[in-house]
Amino acid sequence: MEKVHDKENFYKIYDWAGSDRSKLPWAHDEPTLFLRDIVAQRGKPGKALDIGCGAGTDSMYLAGEGWDVTSLDFMPAALEMTCARAAAAGLELTTIEADVTEWEPTDKFDLVLDHGLLHNMNPDRYPLYRERVMRAVADDGEFVILHWLKRTPDEPQSEIGPTRVSREEIQRFFAPELKERFFAVEEIGGLTKSVGASMAQGYYWFKRASSVEERVQDEVSSGVERAVRGK
């Protein structure tokens, strides 16, 4: 199965797209779902980390709302696009060229965002990814992630494209430190055969558990739920 997360493939895609970000398969013009809600709920700007920032749409939105934004990507072309767009809009942000699984966070962020990075990653990198996210999300911080959704247990993976994972698997992956607040699904059809006739994107809004007691309670509740399902 061919995967787009190989760095060589990313270079090919960015070379093909040139300066036209609309050609990027992951390009989007609107902020990722839940970002507007977080900005409104928090009331005042905070520190945000956009991991796998791509062409910078989410970074641009948050910077425009007054947030202190750090945009991280391992592709120089992605950061060049983001910087060019920010400069044209008169916005300031910090960029970091790095693989998130090798990056060493030195700050805590009120919001960490992943618009489609994890689902493009080799599974052997998952533990390193998770460890970096947990180090970056501040106490009482938010984490938003977009991940292709496995809608049924027997839904196959596509020949190409991101990995599909169930909602429950995502919840378990980030537990107990991060607790899901909201979840939404976007169905997309009319795709190529190699991707599948249709797919679904899952949007997750997590909140960092605010105390050890809350994390322990979540673990106990999860254990009880698993025990009940097993009867």
ZAMARGU-4260 file (C-alpha; in steps of 0.2 Angstrom, whole numbers, plus 5000, padded with zeros to 4 digits):
<rodrens>
0) 5000/5000/5000 | 5007/5017/4995 | 5007/5030/5008 | 5009/5049/5006 | 5018/5051/5022
5) 5035/5047/5014 | 5045/5063/5013 | 5050/5060/4995 | 5031/5060/4990 | 5029/5076/4999
10) 5043/5084/4989 | 5035/5078/4973 | 5018/5085/4978 | 5025/5102/4983 | 5036/5103/4967
15) 5021/5099/4956 | 5010/5112/4965 | 5023/5126/4964 | 5016/5142/4972 | 4998/5136/4969
20) 4993/5130/4986 | 4976/5125/4979 | 4984/5110/4970 | 4989/5103/4987 | 4978/5088/4991
25) 4976/5094/5009 | 4973/5112/5005 | 4958/5121/5014 | 4953/5139/5014 | 4943/5139/5030
30) 4950/5136/5047 | 4949/5118/5054 | 4932/5114/5062 | 4932/5119/5081 | 4945/5133/5079
35) 4933/5147/5079 | 4924/5140/5094 | 4940/5139/5104 | 4945/5157/5099 | 4927/5163/5105
40) 4927/5153/5120 | 4944/5158/5127 | 4940/5176/5124 | 4958/5182/5124 | 4973/5176/5112
45) 4984/5162/5118 | 4999/5152/5112 | 4996/5140/5097 | 5006/5127/5089 | 5001/5121/5071
50) 5010/5104/5068 | 5011/5100/5050 | 5005/5117/5045 | 5005/5114/5027 | 5001/5130/5017
55) 4996/5139/5034 | 4978/5142/5033 | 4975/5138/5051 | 4991/5147/5057 | 4985/5163/5047
60) 4968/5162/5055 | 4974/5161/5073 | 4988/5174/5070 | 4974/5186/5063 | 4964/5183/5079
65) 4980/5189/5089 | 4986/5172/5094 | 5005/5169/5096 | 5007/5156/5083 | 5021/5143/5080
70) 5020/5134/5063 | 5029/5118/5062 | 5032/5107/5046 | 5046/5096/5040 | 5044/5103/5022
75) 5053/5119/5018 | 5040/5123/5004 | 5026/5122/5017 | 5034/5135/5028 | 5039/5146/5013
80) 5020/5146/5008 | 5015/5150/5026 | 5028/5164/5028 | 5023/5172/5011 | 5005/5172/5015
85) 5008/5179/5033 | 5019/5193/5026 | 5006/5198/5013 | 4993/5199/5026 | 5004/5209/5038
90) 5004/5195/5051 | 5018/5188/5062 | 5021/5170/5066 | 5036/5159/5071 | 5041/5144/5059
95) 5050/5129/5064 | 5057/5116/5051 | 5056/5100/5059 | 5049/5082/5060 | 5037/5083/5075
100) 5043/5066/5081 | 5061/5072/5082 | 5057/5090/5088 | 5060/5095/5106 | 5046/5106/5113
105) 5053/5120/5124 | 5036/5129/5127 | 5018/5125/5132 | 5004/5129/5121 | 4986/5134/5125
110) 4981/5126/5108 | 4989/5112/5098 | 4982/5108/5081 | 4985/5094/5069 | 4976/5095/5052
115) 4980/5078/5045 | 4997/5075/5051 | 4995/5059/5062 | 4985/5050/5049 | 4999/5052/5036
120) 5012/5045/5048 | 5020/5028/5049 | 5013/5018/5064 | 5031/5016/5071 | 5031/5035/5074
125) 5015/5036/5084 | 5023/5034/5101 | 5035/5048/5097 | 5021/5059/5090 | 5010/5056/5106
130) 5025/5060/5118 | 5028/5077/5109 | 5010/5082/5109 | 5008/5078/5127 | 5024/5089/5131
135) 5017/5103/5120 | 4999/5105/5127 | 4998/5116/5142 | 4988/5112/5158 | 4970/5115/5154
140) 4975/5117/5135 | 4966/5112/5120 | 4970/5099/5106 | 4962/5098/5089 | 4965/5085/5076
145) 4958/5080/5059 | 4960/5061/5055 | 4952/5050/5042 | 4939/5040/5050 | 4936/5021/5049
150) 4917/5021/5049 | 4914/5002/5052 | 4926/4989/5059 | 4927/4981/5041 | 4930/4996/5031
155) 4946/4993/5021 | 4961/5005/5020 | 4962/5013/5003 | 4976/5009/4991 | 4983/5026/4993
160) 4980/5040/5006 | 4980/5042/5025 | 4976/5028/5037 | 4958/5027/5043 | 4955/5024/5062
165) 4940/5023/5072 | 4934/5036/5084 | 4937/5024/5099 | 4955/5021/5094 | 4958/5040/5093
170) 4951/5042/5110 | 4961/5028/5118 | 4977/5034/5109 | 4976/5051/5118 | 4969/5045/5135
175) 4970/5048/5149 | 4979/5065/5147 | 4967/5072/5134 | 4948/5070/5135 | 4937/5072/5120
180) 4925/5087/5121 | 4917/5087/5104 | 4917/5076/5089 | 4911/5079/5071 | 4911/5069/5055
185) 4913/5076/5037 | 4908/5064/5023 | 4916/5066/5006 | 4911/5057/4990 | 4916/5056/4972
190) 4934/5051/4975 | 4945/5040/4964 | 4945/5021/4965 | 4962/5020/4973 | 4956/5031/4988
195) 4938/5023/4988 | 4921/5029/4983 | 4919/5039/4998 | 4928/5043/5015 | 4925/5052/5031
200) 4935/5064/5041 | 4934/5064/5059 | 4936/5081/5069 | 4941/5079/5087 | 4942/5093/5100
205) 4951/5087/5116 | 4954/5096/5132 | 4969/5092/5144 | 4963/5084/5160 | 4966/5097/5173
210) 4971/5086/5187 | 4978/5069/5192 | 4962/5065/5200 | 4952/5068/5184 | 4964/5057/5174
215) 4962/5043/5187 | 4943/5045/5186 | 4944/5044/5167 | 4954/5028/5168 | 4942/5020/5181
220) 4927/5025/5170 | 4935/5018/5155 | 4939/5002/5164 | 4921/5000/5170 | 4915/5003/5152
225) 4926/4990/5145 | 4921/4977/5158 | 4903/4980/5155 | 4905/4978/5136 | 4914/4962/5139
230) 4900/4954/5149
</rodrens>
